[in-house]
Amino acid sequence: MPLKLSTTRRQIQNIPNAKNIEIINEFLEYMRNNESSEYHQNNNRKNI
């Protein structure tokens, strides 16, 4: 069963390294600004 975007977003906050969280969030903001679909954003989050 695929994960929802909100679930994946919450899981990112469980990463122990704050710098990694910051980098991932910057990348996701970039994707949002370039109008990537939520499906594409979520797949990239899961891969990261």
URSULZI-V391142 format. One record per pair of residues at least 24 apart in sequence whose C-alpha atoms are under 10 Angstrom apart, sorted by the first residue. I is the first residue (numbers start at 1). J is the second residue. Records with the same first field share a line. If there is no record, write none. Layout:
BEGIN
I->J + J
END
This chain:
BEGIN
2->42 + 43
3->39 + 42 + 43 + 46
4->38 + 39 + 42 + 43
5->38 + 39 + 40 + 41 + 42 + 43 + 45 + 46
6->42
7->42
8->41 + 42 + 43 + 45 + 46
9->42 + 45 + 46
11->45 + 46
12->45 + 46 + 48
24->48
END
